[in-house]
Amino acid sequence: MMIRTILGDMGALARTVNNSAQAVGTNCGRTYATQATFDIKPYRLHNLDSGPAERGTVTRDEAIEMYRQMQTIRRMETAAGNLYKEKIVRGFCHLYSGQEGCAVGMKAAMRAQDNIISAYRVHGWTYLMGVSPAGVLCELTGKQTGCARGKGGSMHMYAPNFYGGNGIVGAQVPLGAGVALACKYKGNGGVCLSLYGDGASNQGQVFEAYNMAYLMKLPCIFVCENNGYGMGTSSSRSSCNTEYYKRGDVLPGIWVDGMDVIGVKNATAFAIEYVNNHGPLVMEVFTYRYSGHSMSDPGTSYRTRDEVQEVRQTRDPITQFKDKVVNAGLLTNDEIKKFDSDIKTEVDAATKLAKSDKEIPLDELYTDVYGKNLVPLIRGLSPNQMHPHKTLNHLRAK
């Protein structure tokens, strides 16, 4: 891997003393890189004359943010898995461990007006879109500090510009096309990233969404997060064509290594510009999940432990990124250790709150059924049982 480090100042001085605005601590003997450029594994293209640049530049601040985000998601998912094993999280729980480079890379390229919708493996995305680890973990345990007041659980989390995890396989894809249509109506230059897995790729509604988006020239990026397995079935057993970036027919496509957060960022930036000018595009991010499909799946009946371990040792997105930025001089091992410690402290505190927090009171069960209170009464368990609709703000005012 060829790395070109760009120092903050020019000439010999830049090679010995760092620009003070970029330095961490007071050790003037340390030379800090302000940004570095890395080679990216070649993209694969479909119906495109050119694609993203195969070199990506990352600043020191970007490196800090991306590392912290990936490590926070990893530790948060570990905590979620432990809460599930303790039977504090009930129902479904789908972990994102191993796929952090996909979400963090895409988020690094997104702008304020851009949107995202996905399936149910979304704890990490919820955090990236503005919800704290406490808001995520409390939602998992059904507590009032959760981002949906404990009503949504693992699958149904939301945030501004984040249209949630969706439980119906593939159903989020046409919804994402609808969000892209809204962007077009608004004329704000925003796009929608509509995420789905290789397991959902054969759904008919996916191809219907492709077709409509193409005819209407919608600013939609259809993202297939190919983690190799749809539930317990490998992609080679479920799909006659496993080159998912080519499956949009006339829609252009890009394949990117989803374990390379910088490559994903580059590809997403290219895709955002493309769909705003030409219409929809399919992007396949080739990744891997370490856990089973959900917490109820041990993930070892259809693949070997050695396979999982090999990916952890050779392709892990966090380890690869850490090695790159440390070797480039953007971060030091001591800084990495400090970030890890801070993240552990934050997630441990969030886990403690998720266990001790209260559930919402009974009278809040009928809150926020509607965005606007246009209907004075909503039905309860039977047609004769009617309840006044309330908003959360109404309850807080009491």
Secondary structure, DSSP 8 states (H G I E B T S, - for coil): --EEEEESS-HHHHHHS--TTT--SS-TT---EEEEEEE----EEES-S--S-SEEEEEHHHHHHHHHHHHHHHHHHHHHHHHHHTT-S-S-----TT-HHHHHHHHHH--TT-EEEE-S--HHHHHHTT--HHHHHHHHTT-TTSTTTTSSTTT---BTTEEEE-SSTTTHHHHHHHHHHHHHHHTS---EEEEEEGGGTT-HHHHHHHHHHHHHT--EEEEEEE-SEETTEEHHHH-S---GGGTTTTS-EEEEETT-HHHHHHHHHHHHHHHHHH--EEEEEE---SS-SSTT--S-SSS-HHHHHHHHHHT-HHHHHHHHHHHTTSS-HHHHHHHHHHHHHHHHHHHHHHHH-----GGGTTBSSSSS---SEEE-SSTT-EEE-B-HHHHHT-
